[in-house]
Amino acid sequence: MTNTLPDRLSTDPNSPFFNAELLERGVGIRFKGVEKNNVEEYCVSEGWVRLSVGKALDRKGKPMTMKLQGKVEPYLREAAAPEVAQGETPEG
């Protein structure tokens, strides 16, 4: 599988932009240069992210979200993680 990420990706299985294989590999998002862990959906070309807001749910049981505009930088977390040599622990 390639390391290129789609322009738009969603964590909602009902969305046409959902990609389970890619999400299993671990996608990280930098929004305006800050790491975000609560991103539900993003679009690089349009420059927005949809973030979940607390633990609140809408009437369909999905997380309440807020759409923010700005620079979006998706990346694969597995590629960003440093490799540990065999027999070593990650701490040292």
C-alpha positions as CSV (number, residue, x, y, z in Angstrom):
1,M,0.0,0.0,0.0
2,T,1.3,3.5,-0.8
3,N,2.0,6.2,1.8
4,T,-0.2,8.8,0.0
5,L,-3.2,10.0,1.9
6,P,-6.5,11.0,0.3
7,D,-7.6,14.6,0.1
8,R,-10.6,13.8,2.3
9,L,-11.0,11.1,5.0
10,S,-13.8,10.4,7.5
11,T,-14.0,8.1,10.6
12,D,-17.8,7.6,10.0
13,P,-18.4,4.2,8.4
14,N,-21.5,5.6,6.7
15,S,-19.5,8.3,4.9
16,P,-18.4,7.9,1.3
17,F,-14.9,9.1,2.4
18,F,-14.5,6.3,5.0
19,N,-11.4,4.0,4.4
20,A,-11.1,1.3,7.1
21,E,-7.7,0.0,5.8
22,L,-6.1,3.4,6.0
23,L,-7.6,4.2,9.4
24,E,-6.2,0.9,10.8
25,R,-2.7,2.0,9.7
26,G,-3.1,5.1,11.9
27,V,-3.6,8.6,10.4
28,G,-2.4,11.6,12.3
29,I,-3.6,15.2,11.7
30,R,-1.7,18.4,12.3
31,F,-4.1,21.3,12.2
32,K,-2.5,24.8,12.0
33,G,0.7,23.1,13.2
34,V,-0.8,21.5,16.3
35,E,-1.4,17.7,16.7
36,K,-5.1,16.9,17.0
37,N,-6.5,13.6,18.3
38,N,-10.2,14.3,18.0
39,V,-10.6,14.7,14.3
40,E,-13.7,13.0,12.8
41,E,-13.1,14.2,9.2
42,Y,-10.7,16.3,7.2
43,C,-10.3,17.9,3.8
44,V,-6.9,19.1,2.7
45,S,-7.9,20.9,-0.5
46,E,-10.7,22.9,1.2
47,G,-8.7,23.5,4.4
48,W,-11.0,22.3,7.1
49,V,-11.3,19.7,9.9
50,R,-14.4,18.4,11.8
51,L,-13.5,17.9,15.4
52,S,-15.6,16.1,18.0
53,V,-16.8,18.3,20.8
54,G,-16.5,16.6,24.2
55,K,-18.7,13.5,24.8
56,A,-21.9,15.1,23.5
57,L,-23.9,13.1,21.0
58,D,-26.4,14.2,18.4
59,R,-29.9,12.6,18.1
60,K,-28.5,9.8,15.9
61,G,-25.9,8.8,18.5
62,K,-23.0,10.3,16.6
63,P,-20.5,12.7,18.2
64,M,-21.3,16.4,18.0
65,T,-18.7,18.1,15.8
66,M,-17.4,21.5,15.0
67,K,-15.9,22.5,11.7
68,L,-12.7,24.6,11.7
69,Q,-10.9,26.3,8.8
70,G,-7.1,26.2,8.5
71,K,-4.1,24.4,7.2
72,V,-4.5,20.6,7.4
73,E,-1.5,18.2,7.3
74,P,-2.4,14.5,7.4
75,Y,0.3,11.8,7.9
76,L,0.7,8.1,8.7
77,R,1.6,7.5,12.3
78,E,3.4,4.2,11.6
79,A,5.8,6.0,9.2
80,A,6.4,8.7,11.9
81,A,7.1,6.3,14.7
82,P,10.9,5.6,15.2
83,E,11.9,2.0,14.7
84,V,13.3,0.1,17.7
85,A,16.2,-2.3,17.1
86,Q,15.6,-5.9,18.1
87,G,16.3,-6.5,21.8
88,E,16.1,-2.8,22.8
89,T,13.3,-1.2,24.7
90,P,11.6,2.0,23.5
91,E,12.7,3.9,26.6
92,G,16.4,3.4,26.0
